[in-house]
Amino acid sequence: MVTAFGVVLVAAIVWMSGPGARWVLENLDGVPVGGATGLSGRDLAAALDAVRGRVLAVATGLAALPALFYAGRIARRMFRLREQGHVTGRYDKAVEQFGNPEAPVRIAGLYALEQLAQDTPALRQTIVDVICAYLRMPYTPPTEQSRNRKRRAGRDAYEERQVRLTAQRILATHLRHDPEPRHPGRSSRAAPGRRYWPGLRFDLSGATLVDFDVRDCHIGYTDFIGATFNGDTRFSGATFAGIADFAGATFTGNADFYNAVFTGEARFSGVTFNGDVWFAWSTFASDADFRNATFTGIAAFSDVTFSTGAGFSEATFAGGARFSRAVFNGDALFHMASFAVTATFFQSTFAGNALFSHAAFTGNVRFNKATGLEYAKLAQVRVLSGPKHKVHWPMAWREVPDGRGGRTVRLATGVSADSTTTEDEAAAQDQGV
């Protein structure tokens, strides 16, 4: 474009050196030339020179435009390079601090990265990847026995715990929508909404997380495959906007998913919950996969909505399994599941296929007022509950001998009510669920 402009400008100057000046004088300036009343001789020559002078002045100004254009572009390029160099310098310095043996220096590096991500949205995913990579590094949490031991050379486990807690808090801070300012007229560090970083992916596969707390956070695609959650873990009120993959993860303490929302697939296959876990009032908008999961403590799924499939095949419930008022809108798969203490499905709703074949019930069984189980699959269900246990099957099921000295359940036909359960019994059975 600039080259074409130069060609046109040169052509115009050449034209003005010839007949162009006279044309401008006659047609633009309106000065008569020749004849009895027009300019001629020296007067005409002077007028033409004046026209050429004006045009040359304009051409000189126009000729400077490309130079100004290039100068401006170079200035912008130099500014961007300086900015990139400044950002790169901040990033490199912060990352270098991660290798420092002193915990305060590593913490300072985390805060430096956080501020850089806040200032530079284009770098947020990169910085989140760096923080997640740090949390994926091998780490053994300290024990009470090691608290009084003499500190060894290298990183101290207690100090490293503080570094990791800081990293986790930084991630959680920017996964929450900012609340409205308490004092609208007062300036704040960041405008409402600025501290929330949307659309990020989190790879914490194999990470060691300590007292992980992301309550009320809005989380995109998340990879917790094989992660270890030490201490108590809090996901209550969280929204998982993408796939939430916890396959093979281990929770050493209690895990709280109360009122969580899973909009994508929830993958908990092979997960070990060593403490109590609460999913009460949670919503699974897509498939929920708990195959081969181990629930050592209480597994609370009361008032949960499973919008599509719910898979608990081969799951082990070593504590109480609570599914009171749960709604299974898709298939409910409890094939080969093991209920060791209590299996409570009081007022649960099964709208799809219910598969309990090869399941084992060892303790109390409570299916009071559960609906949609008239066609459940019950092949080779094992009933191992003793005489001291309270057992209440759905009205469409009947407990019978299995022909091998044990007991099982079969579908009953023509049964209109569960005469073994009163309203008072049902209320008493649901206490604590």
C-alpha positions in Angstrom: 0.0 0.0 0.0 2.8 2.4 0.9 4.7 1.6 -2.3 1.6 2.3 -4.5 1.2 5.6 -2.7 4.8 6.6 -3.5 4.3 5.8 -7.2 1.2 7.9 -7.4 2.9 10.8 -5.6 5.9 10.7 -7.9 3.6 10.6 -11.0 1.6 13.6 -9.7 4.8 15.6 -9.2 6.0 14.9 -12.7 2.6 15.9 -14.1 2.7 19.1 -12.2 6.1 19.9 -13.6 4.5 19.9 -17.1 0.9 20.7 -18.1 -0.5 19.9 -14.7 0.3 23.3 -13.2 -1.6 25.1 -15.9 -4.6 22.8 -15.5 -4.7 23.5 -11.7 -4.4 27.3 -12.4 -7.3 27.3 -14.8 -9.6 24.7 -13.3 -9.0 24.8 -9.6 -7.8 28.4 -9.1 -10.1 29.8 -11.8 -7.5 32.1 -13.3 -7.9 32.8 -17.0 -4.8 32.0 -19.1 -4.0 33.5 -22.6 -6.3 35.6 -24.7 -7.0 39.3 -24.2 -7.9 39.0 -20.5 -5.8 36.0 -19.4 -2.3 35.8 -18.0 0.6 35.6 -20.3 4.3 36.1 -20.3 6.0 36.7 -17.0 2.7 36.9 -15.1 1.8 33.4 -16.4 5.2 32.0 -15.5 5.0 33.4 -12.0 1.5 32.0 -11.4 2.6 28.6 -12.6 5.6 28.6 -10.3 3.4 29.5 -7.4 1.1 26.6 -8.2 4.0 24.2 -8.5 5.3 25.5 -5.1 2.0 24.9 -3.4 1.8 21.4 -4.9 5.4 20.6 -3.9 4.7 21.7 -0.3 1.7 19.4 -0.2 3.6 16.6 -1.8 6.4 17.0 0.8 3.9 16.6 3.6 2.3 13.6 2.0 5.8 12.1 1.4 6.3 12.3 5.2 3.2 10.2 5.9 4.9 6.8 5.1 7.8 7.8 7.3 5.4 8.6 10.2 3.5 5.3 9.5 6.7 3.3 9.7 7.9 5.2 12.7 4.7 4.5 14.5 4.7 0.9 13.7 8.3 0.5 14.8 7.5 2.3 18.1 4.6 0.0 18.7 6.7 -3.0 17.9 9.5 -1.8 20.3 6.9 -1.2 23.0 5.5 -4.7 22.6 9.0 -6.2 22.7 9.8 -4.3 25.9 6.5 -5.4 27.4 7.2 -9.0 26.4 10.7 -8.8 27.8 9.3 -7.3 31.1 6.7 -10.1 31.3 9.2 -12.8 30.4 11.6 -11.4 33.1 8.9 -11.5 35.7 7.9 -15.0 34.7 11.4 -16.4 34.7 12.3 -14.8 38.1 9.1 -16.3 39.7 9.7 -19.8 38.3 13.3 -19.7 39.5 12.1 -19.1 43.0 10.4 -22.5 43.0 13.8 -24.2 43.2 14.9 -22.2 46.3 15.3 -24.4 49.4 13.7 -21.7 51.6 9.9 -22.0 51.8 9.3 -18.2 52.0 11.1 -17.7 48.7 8.9 -20.4 47.1 5.8 -18.8 48.5 6.9 -15.4 47.1 7.4 -17.0 43.7 3.8 -18.3 43.8 2.4 -14.8 44.6 4.5 -13.3 41.9 3.1 -15.7 39.4 -0.4 -15.0 40.6 0.0 -11.3 40.1 1.5 -11.8 36.7 -1.5 -14.0 35.7 -3.8 -11.3 37.0 -2.1 -8.7 34.9 -1.7 -10.8 31.8 -4.8 -13.0 31.0 -3.0 -14.6 28.1 -0.6 -16.2 30.5 -3.2 -17.6 33.0 -3.4 -21.1 31.6 0.4 -21.3 31.4 0.8 -20.1 35.0 -2.0 -22.5 36.2 -0.1 -25.3 34.5 3.1 -24.3 36.4 1.3 -24.3 39.7 -0.4 -27.6 39.0 3.0 -29.1 38.0 4.4 -28.0 41.3 1.6 -29.7 43.2 2.3 -32.9 41.1 5.8 -33.1 42.4 6.5 -35.9 44.9 5.6 -35.0 48.4 5.2 -36.9 51.7 3.1 -35.1 54.2 4.7 -34.9 57.7 3.4 -37.1 60.5 3.1 -36.4 64.2 6.1 -38.6 64.9 8.3 -36.5 62.6 7.3 -33.2 64.1 10.0 -33.2 66.8 12.7 -34.8 64.7 15.8 -32.8 63.9 15.4 -31.1 60.6 17.4 -32.7 57.8 19.1 -31.0 55.0 16.8 -29.9 52.2 13.1 -29.0 52.2 11.3 -29.3 55.5 8.0 -31.2 55.2 6.1 -28.8 57.4 7.3 -25.7 55.5 6.6 -27.4 52.2 3.1 -28.0 53.5 2.6 -24.2 53.8 3.9 -23.7 50.2 1.4 -26.2 48.9 -1.4 -24.7 50.9 -0.6 -21.4 49.4 -0.6 -22.8 45.9 -4.0 -24.4 46.5 -5.4 -21.2 47.9 -4.3 -19.3 44.9 -6.1 -21.7 42.6 -9.2 -21.6 44.7 -9.3 -17.8 44.9 -9.5 -17.5 41.1 -12.1 -20.2 40.7 -14.7 -18.3 42.7 -16.8 -15.5 41.3 -16.1 -12.3 43.2 -18.9 -11.2 45.5 -20.4 -7.8 45.2 -18.3 -5.1 47.0 -19.5 -4.4 50.5 -18.8 -0.7 50.1 -19.6 0.3 46.4 -18.0 3.7 46.8 -14.7 2.3 48.1 -12.0 1.3 45.7 -10.7 -2.3 45.9 -7.6 -4.2 44.7 -9.5 -5.6 41.7 -12.8 -4.8 40.2 -15.6 -7.3 40.8 -15.2 -10.2 38.5 -11.6 -9.6 37.7 -10.2 -12.1 40.1 -12.2 -14.9 38.6 -10.3 -16.8 35.9 -12.7 -18.6 33.6 -12.2 -21.3 31.1 -9.1 -22.9 32.6 -8.0 -26.6 32.7 -6.5 -28.2 35.7 -4.1 -31.2 35.6 -3.6 -32.4 39.1 -3.2 -36.1 38.2 -1.1 -37.9 40.7 -0.8 -34.7 42.8 -0.6 -34.8 46.6 -3.1 -32.3 47.9 -3.4 -31.2 51.6 -6.7 -30.1 53.1 -7.9 -29.2 49.6 -10.6 -26.6 49.8 -12.5 -25.4 46.7 -15.9 -24.8 48.2 -18.2 -22.8 45.9 -15.7 -22.8 43.1 -16.5 -23.0 39.4 -14.2 -25.6 37.9 -13.7 -26.4 34.2 -12.1 -29.6 32.9 -10.3 -31.2 35.9 -7.9 -34.2 36.0 -7.5 -35.6 39.5 -6.6 -39.1 38.3 -4.6 -40.9 40.9 -4.4 -37.9 43.1 -4.0 -38.2 46.9 -6.1 -36.0 49.1 -4.6 -35.8 52.5 -6.7 -34.5 55.4 -10.3 -33.3 54.8 -11.3 -32.3 51.3 -14.0 -29.8 50.6 -15.9 -29.5 47.3 -19.2 -28.5 48.7 -21.2 -26.1 46.5 -18.7 -26.5 43.7 -19.7 -26.6 40.0 -17.8 -28.8 37.6 -18.4 -27.3 34.2 -16.5 -30.1 32.3 -15.4 -33.6 32.9 -14.5 -34.3 36.6 -12.1 -37.2 36.6 -11.1 -38.6 40.0 -10.4 -42.1 38.8 -8.1 -44.0 41.1 -7.8 -41.1 43.6 -7.4 -41.6 47.4 -9.1 -39.5 50.1 -7.4 -40.1 53.4 -9.8 -38.0 55.4 -13.4 -36.9 55.0 -14.6 -35.7 51.6 -17.4 -33.2 51.3 -19.2 -32.8 47.9 -22.4 -31.6 49.5 -24.6 -29.7 47.0 -22.0 -30.0 44.2 -23.1 -29.8 40.5 -21.4 -32.0 37.9 -22.5 -30.8 34.4 -20.1 -33.3 32.6 -19.1 -36.8 33.4 -18.2 -37.6 37.0 -15.5 -40.3 37.0 -14.9 -41.8 40.4 -14.0 -45.4 39.3 -11.6 -47.1 41.6 -11.6 -44.2 44.1 -10.8 -45.0 47.8 -12.6 -42.9 50.4 -11.0 -43.7 53.8 -13.2 -41.3 55.7 -16.8 -40.3 55.4 -18.0 -38.8 52.1 -21.0 -36.6 51.5 -22.6 -36.1 48.1 -26.0 -35.2 49.6 -28.1 -32.8 47.5 -25.6 -33.0 44.6 -26.7 -33.1 41.0 -25.1 -35.3 38.3 -26.2 -34.0 34.9 -24.3 -36.6 33.1 -23.0 -40.1 33.9 -21.7 -40.8 37.4 -19.2 -43.6 37.5 -18.3 -45.1 40.9 -17.3 -48.6 39.7 -14.9 -50.4 42.0 -15.0 -47.5 44.4 -14.3 -48.2 48.1 -16.3 -46.4 50.8 -14.7 -47.1 54.2 -16.9 -44.7 56.1 -20.3 -43.3 55.6 -21.3 -42.8 51.9 -24.0 -40.2 51.9 -25.9 -39.8 48.6 -29.2 -38.7 50.1 -31.3 -36.4 48.0 -28.9 -36.7 45.0 -30.2 -36.5 41.5 -28.6 -38.8 38.9 -29.9 -37.4 35.6 -28.5 -40.2 33.5 -26.6 -43.3 34.4 -25.3 -44.1 37.9 -22.7 -46.8 38.1 -21.8 -48.4 41.4 -20.9 -51.9 40.1 -18.4 -53.8 42.3 -18.4 -50.9 44.7 -17.6 -51.7 48.4 -19.6 -49.9 51.1 -17.8 -50.8 54.3 -19.7 -48.1 56.2 -23.3 -46.9 55.9 -24.6 -46.4 52.3 -27.2 -43.7 52.4 -29.3 -43.2 49.2 -32.5 -41.9 50.9 -34.7 -39.9 48.5 -32.1 -40.2 45.7 -33.5 -40.0 42.2 -32.1 -42.3 39.5 -33.4 -41.0 36.2 -31.2 -43.3 34.2 -29.9 -46.8 34.8 -28.8 -47.6 38.4 -26.1 -50.2 38.4 -25.2 -51.9 41.7 -24.0 -55.1 40.1 -21.7 -57.0 42.5 -21.8 -54.1 45.0 -21.2 -55.0 48.7 -23.1 -53.3 51.5 -21.4 -54.3 54.8 -23.2 -52.2 57.4 -26.3 -50.4 56.2 -27.9 -50.0 52.8 -30.6 -47.2 52.9 -32.7 -46.4 49.9 -35.7 -44.9 51.7 -38.1 -43.2 49.3 -35.6 -43.5 46.4 -36.9 -43.3 42.9 -35.6 -45.6 40.1 -36.9 -44.4 36.7 -34.6 -46.5 34.6 -33.2 -50.0 34.9 -32.1 -51.1 38.4 -29.4 -53.8 38.5 -28.6 -55.4 41.8 -27.5 -58.8 40.6 -24.7 -60.5 42.6 -24.9 -57.7 45.2 -24.3 -58.6 48.9 -26.2 -57.2 51.8 -24.6 -57.9 55.2 -26.2 -55.4 57.6 -29.4 -53.4 57.9 -31.4 -53.0 54.6 -33.9 -50.2 54.2 -35.8 -49.8 50.9 -38.9 -48.4 52.5 -41.2 -46.6 50.0 -38.6 -46.9 47.2 -40.3 -46.8 43.8 -39.5 -48.2 40.4 -38.0 -51.5 41.5 -40.7 -53.8 40.2 -38.5 -55.0 37.4 -35.1 -54.8 39.1 -32.4 -57.4 38.1 -31.8 -59.5 41.2 -29.9 -62.5 40.0 -27.9 -64.2 42.8 -28.3 -61.4 45.3 -26.8 -62.5 48.6 -28.5 -61.7 51.9 -26.0 -62.1 54.8 -27.8 -60.0 57.4 -28.2 -61.6 60.8 -31.3 -61.9 63.0 -30.4 -58.7 64.8 -30.5 -56.6 61.7 -33.5 -54.7 60.4 -34.3 -55.7 56.8 -37.0 -54.0 54.8 -37.1 -54.8 51.1 -39.1 -53.0 48.5 -42.8 -54.1 48.3 -42.0 -55.9 45.0 -39.2 -58.0 46.5 -39.3 -61.0 48.7 -36.5 -62.7 50.7 -36.3 -66.4 50.0 -33.8 -69.3 50.5 -31.3 -69.5 47.7 -31.2 -73.3 47.7 -27.6 -73.4 48.9 -28.2 -72.8 52.6 -28.2 -69.0 52.2 -30.8 -66.4 51.4 -31.5 -64.2 48.4 -34.3 -62.0 47.1 -36.7 -62.5 44.3 -39.3 -60.3 42.5 -42.8 -60.9 44.0 -45.9 -60.7 41.9 -49.3 -59.3 43.0 -47.9 -57.4 45.9 -49.7 -54.1 46.4 -48.2 -52.8 49.7 -45.4 -53.4 52.1 -47.3 -54.5 55.2 -44.1 -55.0 57.2 -43.4 -51.2 57.5 -45.4 -48.6 59.3 -45.0 -44.9 59.0 -43.3 -44.7 62.4 -40.8 -47.3 61.4 -40.0 -45.6 58.2 -39.4 -42.3 60.0 -37.2 -44.0 62.6 -35.2 -45.8 59.9 -34.4 -42.6 58.1 -32.9 -40.9 61.2 -29.4 -39.8 60.6 -29.7 -40.4 56.8 
